[in-house]
């Protein structure tokens, strides 16, 4: 008799707990299946660069694995570079950069730019990066950028980075006042298949096809070159106020 009572008590206590555990396990399995079926094109990331970070991380979302290149920082709602701008030779191309992870090959990204003091006496550039990868001494991907001026010295270029510091190939090179950046402009770049397109404020400025890189992730970059030491220390005078990246189409 005592055994039966004890058995009934155990059933009364454990059966609801077992049912709850089974329901939870089934729910988690359903979520896993749903995540696996969700197109990778739905991957997105948006930031307004709040807070201060050296280097840029945002809970590990941003990556910089290169030892030969400068890093990005953020402060006061601006992401900015850390180059000295005074290096020579291949070292002059130690752009500051940071990139995301987990994006599909087809991707687009855009950022609202901040330019406090346009300075044509030096070279200040803002970059949207596509299919970017980085390791200790190798960085590859597509750099889509424009100069932070709005005059005859302005330019917009698409460059393929090919691994070691200072090794790259120009894919597109546009010059003139219509190819520069002003504070508040939106610089956008996308790659779908082998087609790279760059826009400023929704207006297409350049396009090119290239089949070199099939995978990688979006990101941001900044370049500073201070010829004759003009513009030294001007890193915080230009940068990104906001940034968005997302996958484009497809499921892989």
C-alpha positions as CSV (number, residue, x, y, z in Angstrom):
1,X,0.0,0.0,0.0
2,X,2.8,2.4,0.9
3,X,4.6,1.6,-2.3
4,X,1.5,2.4,-4.4
5,X,1.1,5.7,-2.6
6,X,4.8,6.5,-3.2
7,X,4.5,5.6,-6.8
8,X,1.4,7.8,-7.3
9,X,3.3,10.7,-5.6
10,X,6.3,10.3,-7.9
11,X,4.1,10.3,-10.9
12,X,2.2,13.4,-9.8
13,X,5.5,15.2,-9.3
14,X,7.6,14.0,-12.3
15,X,5.0,13.6,-15.1
16,X,4.4,17.4,-15.4
17,X,8.2,18.0,-15.3
18,X,8.7,15.4,-18.0
19,X,6.0,16.9,-20.1
20,X,7.6,20.4,-19.7
21,X,11.0,19.1,-20.6
22,X,9.7,17.3,-23.8
23,X,7.9,20.5,-24.8
24,X,11.0,22.6,-24.3
25,X,13.2,20.1,-26.3
26,X,10.7,20.1,-29.1
27,X,10.6,23.9,-29.2
28,X,14.4,24.2,-29.3
29,X,14.5,21.6,-32.2
30,X,11.9,23.6,-34.1
31,X,13.9,26.8,-33.6
32,X,17.1,25.1,-34.8
33,X,15.3,23.8,-38.0
34,X,13.9,27.3,-38.6
35,X,17.3,28.9,-38.2
36,X,18.9,26.4,-40.6
37,X,16.1,27.1,-43.2
38,X,16.3,30.8,-42.9
39,X,18.1,32.4,-45.9
40,X,21.5,33.8,-45.1
41,X,20.5,36.8,-47.1
42,X,18.5,37.9,-44.0
43,X,21.8,38.5,-42.2
44,X,22.0,42.2,-41.3
45,X,24.0,44.4,-39.0
46,X,23.4,48.1,-38.1
47,X,25.3,50.4,-35.8
48,X,25.5,54.1,-34.9
49,X,28.9,53.6,-33.2
50,X,27.8,54.6,-29.7
51,X,30.3,54.5,-26.9
52,X,34.1,54.4,-26.9
53,X,36.2,51.4,-28.1
54,X,39.9,50.9,-28.9
55,X,39.7,48.9,-31.2
56,X,36.2,48.7,-32.6
57,X,34.5,45.5,-31.4
58,X,30.8,46.0,-30.4
59,X,30.6,42.7,-28.5
60,X,32.9,40.9,-30.9
61,X,30.9,41.8,-34.0
62,X,33.9,43.5,-35.7
63,X,37.0,41.7,-36.6
64,X,40.6,42.8,-37.4
65,X,43.1,40.0,-37.7
66,X,45.9,41.8,-39.6
67,X,49.1,42.7,-37.8
68,X,50.4,44.9,-40.6
69,X,47.4,47.3,-40.7
70,X,45.9,49.9,-38.4
71,X,42.8,49.4,-36.4
72,X,39.5,51.3,-36.2
73,X,38.3,53.0,-33.1
74,X,35.0,54.7,-32.1
75,X,34.2,57.6,-29.9
76,X,31.3,60.1,-29.7
77,X,29.3,58.3,-32.4
78,X,32.1,58.3,-34.9
79,X,34.2,55.4,-36.2
80,X,37.6,56.6,-37.2
81,X,41.1,55.4,-38.2
82,X,44.4,55.3,-36.4
83,X,47.0,55.5,-39.2
84,X,49.9,57.9,-38.7
85,X,49.7,58.9,-42.3
86,X,53.4,59.4,-42.5
87,X,54.7,56.0,-43.5
88,X,56.5,55.4,-46.8
89,X,56.8,52.6,-49.2
90,X,54.3,49.7,-48.8
91,X,53.7,50.7,-45.2
92,X,51.8,53.8,-46.4
93,X,49.0,51.4,-47.3
94,X,48.4,50.2,-43.7
95,X,44.7,51.4,-43.9
96,X,42.6,51.2,-40.7
97,X,39.9,48.5,-41.2
98,X,37.4,46.3,-39.4
99,X,35.0,43.8,-40.9
100,X,32.0,41.7,-39.8
101,X,31.5,37.9,-40.1
102,X,28.8,35.4,-41.1
103,X,27.6,37.1,-44.3
104,X,26.7,35.4,-47.6
105,X,28.9,36.1,-50.6
106,X,26.3,38.5,-52.1
107,X,26.2,41.5,-49.9
108,X,25.8,45.3,-49.7
109,X,26.9,47.8,-47.1
110,X,26.5,51.6,-46.6
111,X,27.6,54.2,-44.2
112,X,26.8,57.8,-43.4
113,X,30.0,59.8,-43.5
114,X,31.4,62.4,-41.2
115,X,33.9,65.0,-42.5
116,X,34.6,67.8,-40.1
117,X,37.5,69.5,-41.9
118,X,37.9,68.6,-45.6
119,X,41.6,68.9,-46.3
120,X,42.8,68.6,-50.0
121,X,46.4,69.0,-48.8
122,X,46.4,65.4,-47.6
123,X,44.5,62.2,-48.6
124,X,41.6,61.3,-46.4
125,X,39.5,58.4,-47.7
126,X,36.5,56.5,-46.4
127,X,36.0,52.9,-47.5
128,X,33.2,50.3,-47.8
129,X,34.7,46.8,-47.8
130,X,33.2,43.8,-49.5
131,X,34.1,40.0,-49.3
132,X,36.8,41.0,-46.9
133,X,39.1,38.5,-45.1
134,X,42.0,39.1,-42.8
135,X,44.8,37.2,-41.2
136,X,48.1,38.1,-39.6
137,X,49.9,39.1,-42.8
138,X,47.2,38.8,-45.5
139,X,44.1,40.8,-46.2
140,X,41.9,40.2,-49.3
141,X,38.7,41.7,-50.6
142,X,37.3,44.6,-52.5
143,X,37.8,48.2,-51.2
144,X,35.3,50.8,-52.5
145,X,36.2,54.3,-51.4
146,X,36.1,58.0,-52.1
147,X,38.1,61.0,-51.1
148,X,36.8,63.3,-48.4
149,X,36.8,66.4,-50.6
150,X,34.2,67.9,-52.9
151,X,36.3,69.6,-55.6
152,X,38.4,68.9,-58.7
153,X,40.7,66.8,-56.6
154,X,38.0,64.3,-55.6
155,X,38.0,60.7,-56.7
156,X,36.3,57.4,-56.2
157,X,38.0,54.0,-56.7
158,X,37.4,50.2,-56.5
159,X,40.5,48.3,-55.5
160,X,41.2,44.6,-55.1
161,X,43.4,43.8,-52.1
162,X,45.6,40.8,-52.8
163,X,47.1,39.6,-49.5
164,X,50.4,41.2,-48.3
165,X,50.6,44.8,-47.2
166,X,50.7,47.1,-50.2
167,X,49.7,44.5,-52.9
168,X,46.6,45.6,-54.7
169,X,45.1,46.2,-58.2
170,X,42.9,49.1,-59.3
171,X,39.6,47.9,-60.8
172,X,37.9,51.3,-61.3
173,X,39.2,54.9,-61.0
174,X,36.9,57.9,-61.3
175,X,37.9,61.5,-60.8
176,X,36.1,64.9,-60.5
177,X,34.0,66.9,-58.1
178,X,31.0,64.5,-58.5
179,X,33.1,61.6,-57.1
180,X,34.0,63.2,-53.7
181,X,32.3,63.0,-50.3
182,X,30.7,65.7,-48.1
183,X,29.7,65.3,-44.5
184,X,26.3,63.6,-44.3
185,X,26.7,61.7,-47.6
186,X,25.9,58.0,-47.8
187,X,28.6,55.8,-49.4
188,X,27.2,52.5,-50.5
189,X,28.8,49.4,-52.2
190,X,27.4,46.0,-53.2
191,X,28.6,42.8,-54.8
192,X,26.3,40.3,-56.4
193,X,28.0,37.5,-58.3
194,X,31.0,39.2,-59.9
195,X,29.4,42.7,-60.2
196,X,30.6,45.4,-57.8
197,X,28.6,48.7,-57.7
198,X,29.3,51.9,-55.8
199,X,26.8,54.6,-55.0
200,X,26.9,58.0,-53.3
201,X,23.5,59.2,-52.1
202,X,21.8,56.6,-54.2
203,X,23.5,57.7,-57.5
204,X,25.7,55.0,-59.1
205,X,29.2,56.2,-59.5
206,X,31.1,53.1,-60.6
207,X,30.7,49.4,-61.5
208,X,33.1,46.7,-62.4
209,X,33.2,42.9,-62.7
210,X,35.8,40.7,-61.0
211,X,35.8,37.0,-60.3
212,X,38.7,36.8,-57.9
213,X,37.0,36.5,-54.5
214,X,33.9,34.4,-54.0
215,X,33.5,34.8,-50.2
216,X,34.2,37.2,-47.4
217,X,32.4,39.8,-45.3
218,X,31.5,43.5,-45.4
219,X,33.3,46.1,-43.4
220,X,34.7,49.7,-43.2
221,X,38.1,51.2,-43.8
222,X,39.8,54.5,-43.5
223,X,43.0,55.8,-45.2
224,X,45.2,58.8,-44.3
225,X,48.3,59.9,-46.2
226,X,49.9,63.1,-45.1
227,X,52.2,64.3,-47.9
228,X,54.6,66.9,-46.4
229,X,53.1,66.1,-43.1
230,X,49.9,68.0,-44.0
231,X,46.9,66.5,-42.1
232,X,49.0,64.7,-39.5
233,X,46.7,63.8,-36.5
234,X,43.5,64.5,-38.5
235,X,42.1,60.9,-38.0
236,X,39.1,62.1,-35.9
237,X,38.2,64.7,-38.5
238,X,36.6,62.1,-40.7
239,X,34.9,58.7,-40.3
240,X,31.5,57.0,-40.3
241,X,28.5,58.1,-38.2
242,X,26.5,54.9,-39.0
243,X,26.8,51.7,-40.9
244,X,24.5,49.0,-42.2
245,X,25.4,45.7,-43.9
246,X,23.1,42.9,-45.2
247,X,23.1,39.8,-47.3
248,X,21.6,40.1,-50.8
249,X,19.4,37.3,-52.2
250,X,20.2,33.6,-52.3
251,X,20.4,31.1,-49.5
252,X,24.1,30.2,-49.4
